[in-house]
């Protein structure tokens, strides 16, 4: 039986579930083909189980390629409560109160948001004790769902229901239904935790003012005529010819 499997694998007629086909080896190490120009990362499919880890990491990419979360999706797709982008309420830096679990009633600050997976992480709350590789015990925040937390009214310091309205300046704001107070969006932060407003452009960065400059004016001319005008080329008109 082992000899038969070995011979079939050698011929390329049998392939184990976790083993790539023989053609992949020839494509990667042989002459360049169209598959070599395809991205190596796979975008997360509809059945992907979102976590706090990036779906493009090596571990999550392996899960996508082997389809480890398909069974999870089949049993949980009816329970998933995905919030549309225009109704998403929370951003990093918001003050919220937890509505479920062992930390129900406690208030904290949102430190991470994964919109695609409807995940919200509150700093220091809803923790689970885990053991690291070195044997050290630590409390790690577990994600919550959109409906499991509530925004806090800055006027009353209590959880409130929120609706979207347009401010006199034309911006989309969150308004408390109880007090009518505007709950301002927190200042946007970069990946390293610094405020976006305090970021200073480097020598090779494109500034916001340069990016907003209008450098192209559309015309009815062809690209050849535009190049002639920019370069100052005066091409004499060509003689009209006729073909019979």
Secondary structure per residue as TSV (DSSP state, phi and psi in degrees):
chain	resnum	aa	ss	phi	psi
A	1	X	-	360.0	-44.2
A	2	X	H	-64.9	-38.6
A	3	X	H	-65.8	-40.5
A	4	X	H	-63.3	-44.6
A	5	X	H	-62.1	-41.9
A	6	X	H	-60.8	-44.6
A	7	X	H	-67.2	-38.9
A	8	X	H	-67.1	-39.6
A	9	X	H	-65.5	-37.5
A	10	X	H	-64.5	-38.3
A	11	X	H	-75.5	-16.6
A	12	X	T	86.6	12.7
A	13	X	S	-90.7	-14.4
A	14	X	-	-130.9	133.9
A	15	X	-	-138.2	129.3
A	16	X	-	-71.1	156.4
A	17	X	T	-57.6	-38.8
A	18	X	T	-92.7	4.0
A	19	X	S	-104.1	131.9
A	20	X	-	-69.3	153.7
A	21	X	-	-66.5	160.0
A	22	X	H	-62.9	-29.9
A	23	X	H	-63.3	-30.9
A	24	X	H	-63.1	-39.5
A	25	X	H	-64.9	-41.4
A	26	X	H	-68.3	-35.5
A	27	X	H	-69.1	-42.0
A	28	X	H	-74.3	-33.5
A	29	X	H	-107.5	-7.4
A	30	X	S	-96.3	-148.8
A	31	X	S	-68.0	151.8
A	32	X	-	-66.3	131.7
A	33	X	-	-128.8	178.5
A	34	X	G	-64.2	-28.1
A	35	X	G	-71.0	-22.0
A	36	X	G	-67.7	-20.6
A	37	X	G	-95.8	1.6
A	38	X	S	-80.6	146.9
A	39	X	-	-64.5	142.2
A	40	X	S	-73.9	-25.9
A	41	X	S	-83.2	144.9
A	42	X	-	-107.1	129.0
A	43	X	-	-67.5	144.1
A	44	X	-	-62.6	127.0
A	45	X	-	-77.6	179.8
A	46	X	T	-66.6	-25.9
A	47	X	T	-92.0	7.6
A	48	X	-	-71.4	137.2
A	49	X	-	-93.0	107.8
A	50	X	-	-71.1	139.9
A	51	X	-	-131.7	-174.0
A	52	X	S	-77.8	-8.2
A	53	X	S	-89.6	145.5
A	54	X	-	-62.6	134.9
A	55	X	T	-67.0	-10.0
A	56	X	T	-98.8	6.4
A	57	X	S	-73.5	162.7
A	58	X	H	-62.0	-40.3
A	59	X	H	-66.6	-44.9
A	60	X	H	-71.5	-33.7
A	61	X	H	-63.8	-36.0
A	62	X	H	-64.7	-38.9
A	63	X	H	-64.1	-38.2
A	64	X	H	-68.4	-43.7
A	65	X	H	-67.0	-33.2
A	66	X	H	-92.8	-6.4
A	67	X	T	66.5	42.5
A	68	X	T	-70.7	-26.4
A	69	X	T	-101.2	11.5
A	70	X	H	-65.3	-43.3
A	71	X	H	-64.5	-38.0
A	72	X	H	-62.1	-41.4
A	73	X	H	-65.6	-39.3
A	74	X	H	-62.9	-31.0
A	75	X	H	-94.5	-12.4
A	76	X	H	-125.2	0.2
A	77	X	T	-67.8	-24.8
A	78	X	T	-74.3	-22.7
A	79	X	T	-91.3	-11.9
A	80	X	-	-71.8	133.3
A	81	X	-	-118.0	85.1
A	82	X	-	-82.8	130.6
A	83	X	-	-95.1	128.4
A	84	X	-	-61.2	152.1
A	85	X	G	-59.3	-32.4
A	86	X	G	-78.1	-6.1
A	87	X	G	-115.4	6.8
A	88	X	-	-72.3	131.0
A	89	X	-	-103.1	-24.8
A	90	X	-	-111.5	144.9
A	91	X	-	-135.0	164.7
A	92	X	T	-62.8	126.7
A	93	X	T	108.2	-9.2
A	94	X	-	-72.1	147.3
A	95	X	E	-93.0	122.6
A	96	X	E	-132.9	166.1
A	97	X	E	-123.5	135.4
A	98	X	E	-80.4	136.3
A	99	X	-	-104.3	-11.6
A	100	X	S	-137.7	167.4
A	101	X	S	84.4	-170.6
A	102	X	T	-70.4	-23.5
A	103	X	T	-100.8	27.4
A	104	X	T	-62.0	133.0
A	105	X	T	92.7	-11.9
A	106	X	-	-85.2	150.1
A	107	X	E	-113.9	146.0
A	108	X	E	-160.2	-174.5
A	109	X	E	-110.8	138.5
A	110	X	E	-72.1	125.5
A	111	X	E	-111.5	-14.2
A	112	X	E	-156.3	143.4
A	113	X	E	-137.1	132.0
A	114	X	E	-124.6	95.6
A	115	X	T	-64.1	-39.3
A	116	X	T	-61.4	-33.8
A	117	X	T	-102.1	6.4
A	118	X	T	58.1	44.5
A	119	X	E	-114.2	138.1
A	120	X	E	-134.7	130.7
A	121	X	E	-113.7	126.0
A	122	X	E	-104.8	127.6
A	123	X	T	-62.6	125.0
A	124	X	T	77.1	3.4
A	125	X	S	-125.7	160.4
A	126	X	S	53.6	50.3
A	127	X	E	-92.9	156.1
A	128	X	E	-131.1	131.1
A	129	X	E	-77.6	127.2
A	130	X	E	-130.0	156.1
A	131	X	E	-107.4	126.2
A	132	X	-	-80.9	178.3
A	133	X	T	-63.9	-31.6
A	134	X	T	-82.1	0.9
A	135	X	S	89.6	6.6
A	136	X	-	-84.3	136.3
A	137	X	E	-90.5	136.4
A	138	X	E	-148.7	152.9
A	139	X	E	-95.6	123.8
A	140	X	E	-115.6	130.0
A	141	X	E	-66.1	134.4
A	142	X	-	-101.7	144.2
A	143	X	-	-71.1	151.5
A	144	X	B	-116.7	162.2
A	145	X	-	-87.8	166.4
A	146	X	G	-60.1	-38.2
A	147	X	G	-84.7	-2.1
A	148	X	G	-94.7	-0.5
A	149	X	E	-132.1	164.0
A	150	X	E	-141.6	143.0
A	151	X	E	-67.7	152.7
A	152	X	B	-104.4	130.7
A	153	X	-	-71.4	119.6
A	154	X	T	-64.2	-15.4
A	155	X	T	-85.9	-37.5
A	156	X	T	-111.1	-11.7
A	157	X	-	58.9	33.9
A	158	X	S	-127.2	153.2
A	159	X	B	-65.8	139.4
A	160	X	-	-137.1	161.1
A	161	X	-	-84.3	146.9
A	162	X	E	-127.5	145.5
A	163	X	E	-131.4	156.3
A	164	X	E	-93.3	137.7
A	165	X	E	-139.7	170.8
A	166	X	E	-107.1	126.4
A	167	X	-	-76.0	166.1
A	168	X	T	-58.1	-24.8
A	169	X	T	-81.4	-2.0
A	170	X	S	87.1	14.8
A	171	X	-	-99.4	150.9
A	172	X	E	-84.8	119.8
A	173	X	E	-125.8	161.6
A	174	X	E	-98.9	131.6
A	175	X	E	-124.6	133.2
A	176	X	E	-71.1	131.1
A	177	X	T	-72.2	-27.2
A	178	X	T	-78.8	-50.9
A	179	X	T	-103.3	-15.0
A	180	X	-	75.2	9.8
A	181	X	-	-80.6	142.2
A	182	X	E	-80.6	126.5
A	183	X	E	-97.5	100.0
A	184	X	-	-67.9	148.2
A	185	X	-	-67.9	139.8
A	186	X	-	-67.6	154.5
A	187	X	-	-62.4	138.4
A	188	X	-	-70.8	135.7
A	189	X	B	-114.9	152.4
A	190	X	-	-84.8	178.2
A	191	X	T	-63.6	-29.8
A	192	X	T	-86.3	2.5
A	193	X	S	95.5	-7.4
A	194	X	-	-80.2	153.6
A	195	X	B	-70.1	140.8
A	196	X	G	-64.9	-32.9
A	197	X	G	-68.8	-22.1
A	198	X	G	-95.3	1.2
A	199	X	-	-72.2	136.0
A	200	X	-	-111.3	129.9
A	201	X	-	-67.6	141.6
A	202	X	-	-83.7	-172.2
A	203	X	T	-66.9	-34.3
A	204	X	T	-104.8	8.5
A	205	X	-	-84.7	149.1
A	206	X	-	-90.8	123.5
A	207	X	-	-73.5	161.8
A	208	X	H	-63.8	-38.1
A	209	X	H	-65.6	-41.2
A	210	X	H	-66.9	-36.8
A	211	X	H	-68.5	-27.6
A	212	X	H	-87.4	-6.8
A	213	X	-	-67.2	140.2
A	214	X	-	-90.2	109.6
A	215	X	-	-109.8	-0.7
A	216	X	-	-130.3	127.6
A	217	X	-	-115.7	114.0
A	218	X	-	-67.9	142.1
A	219	X	-	-134.9	173.9
A	220	X	S	-91.5	3.0
A	221	X	S	-82.7	158.0
A	222	X	-	-78.4	167.2
A	223	X	H	-67.0	-28.2
A	224	X	H	-67.3	-42.1
A	225	X	H	-66.7	-36.6
A	226	X	H	-65.3	-41.2
A	227	X	H	-64.5	-38.6
A	228	X	H	-62.8	-40.2
A	229	X	H	-68.8	-41.3
A	230	X	H	-68.3	-40.2
A	231	X	H	-86.5	-5.8
A	232	X	T	71.8	33.7
A	233	X	-	-92.7	124.8
A	234	X	-	-107.2	93.5
A	235	X	-	-86.6	122.9
A	236	X	-	-62.8	147.3
A	237	X	-	-61.1	137.9
A	238	X	-	-77.7	149.6
A	239	X	-	-73.0	135.5
A	240	X	-	-72.4	130.8
A	241	X	-	-120.1	157.2
A	242	X	-	-129.1	141.2
A	243	X	-	-112.3	134.4
A	244	X	-	-118.0	360.0
